[in-house]
């Protein structure tokens, strides 16, 4: 059986010859956040319009890669899910009754609630 051909150069640095010690693949920022350095690969199938939107978001937010943009999206989804769970816990605690408002705060009127429902982001 023939031996595998030795790879010439290192893809990350473009330097020819033998590789030096393996550099960590996790950025300094991720390690500072307590990440163990282990990563997983996930695939997503996007329609052309979704990919166009994603690229526009990346430019606007100055995100350097698709992975960075998708991680940011997942972080925001996680925050949204935590807020939904917290609001459900409050509803469960008060068993469907209106939660009390802080002292000195008037409860919202039906008109104020309807106006808030009409607001679009």
N, C-alpha and C positions, 0 to 999 in steps of 0.2 A: 504494500500500500504506500502511495506517495505521501510524503510529508506535506503539511499545509505550507503554503508560501508565506514567508514572513511579511507582515505589513510594513510598508515603507512610510515612515512619518507618523505623526500624531495629528488626528483630525482637528483637535481643539486649538493646537498651536501652529500647525503647519510645519513643524520642525522635522527635518529628515532624521533617519536613523532610529536608534533604540529609544524607547520611552524611558523617562525618569520615573520616580515614584508616582504612583497613581494619585492624581489630584482629586479632592472630594468633588462629587457632582452636585452637591447641595450648596446653594449660595450662602454667604455669610449671614444675610438677612434672615433666611429661613432657619438657620441653626440658632441664631439669637432668639428666635421666637419659640424655642424649645422643641423644634422638630427633630426627630431622631435621625434624619438623613435618609431614611428609607422612603422610596417613592413607588408609586404604582402607575401603570399606564391605563388610561381610559380612552375609549373612542367615542366620538359623537358624530352623527350624520346631520349636516346642516344643508338646508335649501340654499340656493344662490342668494336669495334676498336676506336670509338670516346671516350668511357669511358676510355680505356687504354691510349689514348693520353692525356686525361684530368688528369689522375693520374700521368702520367710522368711529365706533366707541373707542377702539384702541388708539386711534389718532387723537381723539379729543382728550382722553385721559392719559395720553403718553405712555401706554402700556407696550412693552417691548416684544411681547410674543403672544401667540394664541394661548399658550399654557397660562401665562400670567393673567390674561383677560378672563379665561374660564375659571381660574382659581378665585379671582375677584368676584365673579358672578356667583360662585358657590358660597363664598363668604357672605355675600349679601342675602342669598337665599337662606342660609343658616340663621342669620340674624332675624330675617322675616319669620321663619318658623318658630324661633324662640319667642318672638313677640306674640304670635298667634297662640302658642301654648300658654304663655303667661296670661293673656286675656281670657282664655278658656278656664284657667285655674281660678281667676277672679270670679267669673260667672258661676263656676261650680261652688265656690265658697259661699257666695251670696244666694245660691239656689234660685237664680232667675230674678231675684229682687234687685232694684236699683242700688248700686254701690253708693255709700254715703259720700258726699262732697266735703272737702275741707271746710273748716269753720270760716265763715265770712265769704264763701263762694256761693253764688246763686246757681241752682240747677239750670241747665240749658232749656230754653223754650222749644216748643215744637218747630217754630219758624227757624230758629238757630240750627237745630238739628237737620232740618230739611236743606238749609243753605249749605251746611257742611257736606251733606251727601251729594250736592250738585257740583262741588269743586272737583276739577280734573287736573291732574298733575301733568 
